[in-house]
Amino acid sequence: MAYTFRGGVHMNEYKLTAQSPIEVLPTPDKVIIPLSQHIGAPCKALVNVGDRVDKGQVIGAVEKGLGCPVHASVSGTVEKIESVYTPQGRKVEQIIIASDGENRLSPDIRPYDGDIFNVSAEDCIEAVRVAGISGMGGATFPTYAKIASAVGKVRHIIINSAECEPFITANHRLMLESPDEITAGLRILMHVFGLQKGLIAVEDNKPDAIVRLRESVGDKGDIEVKEMKTKYPQGDERQLIYALTGVELKAGKLPADVGCVIFNSETCYNVYRALASGMPLIERIVTVTGDCLRTPKNVLAPIGTPVSRLIEFCGGLKEKPEKLITGGPMMGVAQWDMDIPVTKGTNAVLALSATFVKEPELPFNCIHCGKCIRVCPMHLMPLYLARNSRKGDYDECEKLNVLSCVECGSCAYICPGKVPIVQFIRVAKSVVNDRRRAKLLAAQASEKPVKSQPAVKSANETQTPEEPGEAKQTGKSANETQTSENSGEVQAAEVTGSAEKVPGNSGNRKTYEKEGN
Amino acid sequence: MNAENQSLMALSPSPHVKHKNTTQSIMRDVLIALSGAFVWSIVVFGYMAAVLTVLSVALCVFYEFAYQKLMRKPVTVSDLSAAVTGVLIAFNVPVDIAPWVLIFGCFFAIIIVKQLFGGIGKNIVNPAIAARIFMFVCWPSEMSRFFKPDAVTSSTPLASMKSGALPDYPMLDMFLGLIPGCIGEVSSLLLIIGGIYLLVRRVITPQIPIAFILTVAVFYLALSPVGTPLQSLGYGVFGGGLILGAIFMATDYTTSPVTPVGRIIFGVGCGLITVAIRFLGAYPEGVSFAIMIMNLLVYYIDKFTMPRVFGMGKQKNS
């Protein structure tokens, strides 16, 4: 019996590239490396225009706070440092490196000196941090922070290889071609957490990968490969934890709070590499697919490779795609520019024609069929959330637990009335979150009035010339989210025309709720 | 990649792919499910059944089109929901009705009940049910002319039962639909086949029809108003509009609950009101009143049967 959860949708898988071995992309002429490819603070550039860099050299690091360093993925010369949009729709600085084609490795890359299977937690966390590893299933939460926060707290370690989104086969191929590295990575992590047993969760549409992993585990019995039912969103960490342990993770809680820690299989693979060879995260597997491509492939590409280069490598486009998506079709982000770079979280590039992504002809209309309720993995009432959000009744949305929504998109997928349910929910979520934040700030301000500063009621009311430190912080978080939302909205409205009735595009505000895909 | 190419790519938030089901495809399935009963109505009642059905569909589609044009709204007749309403209205009238009655009935359904409340998905009662009740109240004699082409006059099984007599139709005829009644309601067999088709196509879920029919059946078995309990059950369940109502009208999305538990409550409620009207009320038939009354409670049923959100409230293990 395959493990699963209640709700979700069965959909056509379109795993076109399941049988295509991973191909190594020839070194691109230039790479574009965003200084923020993870959740947390953006990096500061450590190099200047004109500098020569080696492959694997640290070129950006976080000064303090949560964050992952970034490395040069090719050797060459820093050509430009400029502020541009990332695939997630955020504007960040990025370093453009012109490759010299030599792929000279940085001398800093050294394997861990010692038995990697007996590494101490501190050393492992440091090695993973230095390697710049962040969650590779798309959520990009810094892996070292995840390990650090979970050490001593967890009873279960789960490697998420469900890969439940249609089209994507990056993890599938990795399991087939490098099962030993995955199991080795898992054993390292098990040792770090002091666990005797590890789980690898794979959807049962990948029987060959399950066999390969079991072969790799051998008779030791310390790792169990679990067959998960093929159903979206099986790879959502809440659903995975529920399916494997029967525990429901509350909204706002982390897996570590219920004694679980989850890593994507490619993340796990890179943890092994970081220790075994000292190799930082400078390349990743990208499934380049879709019905507009001549030859869909799984490509091992340096971080920073422009998507246009990947498309070229896959034989180019048969026809102009209606949509270019980075990530899966359910949670990925539509792109307007083919030159955006592959980042640490880019597990797929989809070029889809109108056959897949056509906008409906009739105006959307909820017919109250209740299909969204049947598929919601969080057991919400998506149609009422969408209705109330549309009316502007966000308090009602809050009562209906809108913040529990993981934005998996199952409801909008199944909706026969083609209501953009997820967008309505995102709007409601951001309003509810803003209101909560404002309330919190007000409460904080009235509790302990800050030194020379008048009571700050909400982020918007800070008018007095503030002291740099304190006031900046209060206002900042709210402002930041707002700008990112607004920019998303503008893009959506400008380009598709039909999307103008649709409320804000804030797909980039996905957090570490979802590791894996 | 030149700039021209790039600017033409569509941008919208995830999810990017959608299920192929649309309102139109669902309504098409409902029409297919009703087609068996439609053919049978022509066999039993003659060509007038077809004429009335086509007339009713045409009227409903026309009213919707005209209203939306007049109000400068996007025209949505291609979603086929007006066509389904048209078929259901025709199925709910006797074949000998004066056709002009439909002009008013369809107007009431589409304009008053559906469009004035905001169009598809926003009406609070089922348009076809409302139209049936409207016509029944305004033109009771037109709505009660139950003749069969080969018979001089006849009363429906439910009317016989109301007067305390055992209907004189063999049970098999009841089930197949060789009895007087409204155009589409007579053949229980074909309606049930249509219902199974809708279940297989996942257009409807079984809760409402099963809860509705079972509730009514239990009362006929227990109280047995005429003949043996089994005879009561047969005439009571298959002799009126119950099967058509339970499978095709009570399951109307817009006017039925969305939660599984809510649907059971809705079905049982429909059954209880139907039985109360049939056994205690002045009318022989109560299905349409029952559905309409329950329609009005849908919002509250949904609200009180909200599923427990994942990770919230009581749970087994944490």
Contacts between the chains, C-beta under 8 A, distances in Angstrom:
chain1	res1	chain2	res2	distance
A	9	B	19	7.5
A	11	B	17	7.6
A	11	B	19	7.4
A	166	B	17	7.0
A	238	B	310	6.8
A	238	B	311	7.0
A	242	B	310	7.6
A	245	B	317	7.7
A	246	B	316	6.8
A	246	B	317	5.0
A	247	B	317	5.1
A	247	B	318	5.0
A	248	B	310	5.6
A	248	B	311	4.4
A	248	B	315	5.2
A	248	B	317	7.6
A	248	B	318	6.5
A	249	B	311	5.4
A	250	B	311	4.2
A	250	B	312	6.8
A	251	B	309	7.9
A	251	B	311	5.7
A	251	B	312	7.0
A	253	B	311	7.6
A	258	B	318	6.2
A	308	B	1	5.2
A	320	B	5	6.0
A	320	B	8	6.6
A	320	B	9	7.8
A	321	B	9	6.4
A	322	B	9	7.1
A	322	B	10	5.4
A	323	B	9	6.1
A	323	B	10	5.1
A	323	B	11	7.7
A	323	B	12	7.9
A	323	B	16	6.0
A	324	B	9	5.4
A	325	B	16	5.7
A	327	B	14	7.9
A	329	B	14	7.7
A	329	B	15	6.6
A	329	B	16	4.6
A	329	B	17	4.3
A	330	B	14	6.2
A	330	B	15	4.5
A	330	B	16	7.4
A	330	B	17	7.0
A	331	B	14	5.0
A	331	B	15	7.0
A	332	B	14	5.9
A	332	B	16	6.7
A	333	B	14	7.0
A	334	B	9	7.4
A	334	B	10	6.8
A	334	B	11	4.7
A	334	B	12	6.1
A	334	B	13	7.5
A	334	B	14	7.7
A	334	B	16	6.5
A	335	B	9	7.2
A	335	B	11	7.7
A	336	B	6	6.2
A	336	B	7	7.3
A	336	B	9	5.8
A	336	B	11	5.5
A	337	B	6	5.8
A	338	B	1	4.3
A	338	B	5	7.8
A	338	B	6	6.1
A	339	B	1	6.8
A	350	B	16	7.9
A	352	B	16	6.9
A	352	B	17	7.8
A	356	B	16	7.3
A	356	B	17	5.4
A	357	B	10	6.8
A	357	B	16	5.1
A	357	B	17	6.5
A	359	B	10	7.2
A	359	B	12	7.6
A	360	B	18	7.8
A	360	B	22	7.1
A	362	B	22	7.8
A	362	B	23	7.4
A	362	B	24	7.7
A	362	B	74	7.2
A	362	B	76	5.7
A	362	B	78	6.9
A	362	B	79	6.1
A	363	B	74	5.1
A	363	B	76	7.1
A	365	B	23	6.8
A	365	B	76	7.4
A	365	B	79	7.9
A	365	B	119	7.4
A	365	B	120	5.4
A	365	B	121	5.1
A	366	B	121	5.0
A	367	B	23	5.6
A	367	B	26	7.9
A	367	B	81	7.8
A	367	B	120	6.1
A	367	B	121	4.5
A	367	B	253	4.8
A	367	B	254	5.8
A	368	B	121	5.7
A	368	B	253	4.9
A	368	B	254	4.7
A	368	B	255	7.9
A	368	B	256	7.8
A	368	B	258	6.3
A	369	B	26	7.4
A	369	B	253	4.3
A	369	B	258	7.4
A	370	B	205	8.0
A	370	B	253	7.2
A	370	B	257	7.6
A	370	B	258	3.1
A	370	B	259	7.1
A	371	B	21	7.9
A	373	B	258	5.2
A	373	B	259	6.2
A	373	B	307	7.0
A	377	B	310	6.8
A	378	B	309	6.2
A	378	B	310	4.3
A	378	B	311	7.5
A	379	B	307	4.5
A	379	B	308	6.3
A	379	B	309	5.4
A	379	B	310	4.9
A	380	B	307	7.9
A	380	B	309	5.9
A	381	B	258	7.1
A	381	B	259	7.8
A	381	B	302	7.5
A	381	B	306	6.2
A	381	B	307	7.4
A	383	B	258	6.6
A	384	B	302	7.4
A	400	B	306	7.5
A	401	B	309	4.6
A	401	B	312	6.3
A	404	B	309	5.3
A	404	B	310	6.7
A	404	B	311	6.7
A	404	B	312	6.9
A	407	B	14	7.6
A	409	B	14	5.5
A	409	B	15	3.2
A	412	B	15	5.3
A	412	B	18	7.2
A	413	B	15	5.1
A	413	B	17	6.7
A	413	B	18	5.8
A	413	B	19	5.6
A	414	B	19	5.1
A	414	B	21	7.3
A	415	B	18	7.4
A	415	B	19	7.6
A	416	B	19	7.5
A	416	B	21	4.4
A	416	B	22	5.3
A	416	B	23	5.2
A	416	B	25	7.2
A	416	B	26	5.5
A	417	B	22	7.9
A	417	B	23	5.5
A	417	B	121	6.8
A	418	B	18	6.5
A	418	B	22	6.9
A	420	B	12	7.9
A	420	B	13	7.6
A	422	B	13	6.8
A	422	B	14	6.9
A	422	B	15	6.7
A	423	B	13	5.5
A	426	B	13	7.3
A	488	B	13	7.7
A	491	B	11	5.6
A	492	B	11	5.5
A	492	B	12	5.8
A	492	B	13	6.6
A	495	B	7	7.3
A	495	B	9	7.5
A	495	B	10	6.9
A	495	B	11	4.3
A	496	B	10	4.9
A	496	B	11	5.5
A	496	B	12	5.5
A	499	B	11	7.2
A	499	B	12	4.9
A	502	B	12	7.0
A	502	B	13	7.8
A	505	B	11	7.5
A	505	B	12	7.1
A	505	B	13	4.3
A	506	B	13	7.4
A	507	B	13	4.6
A	507	B	14	5.4
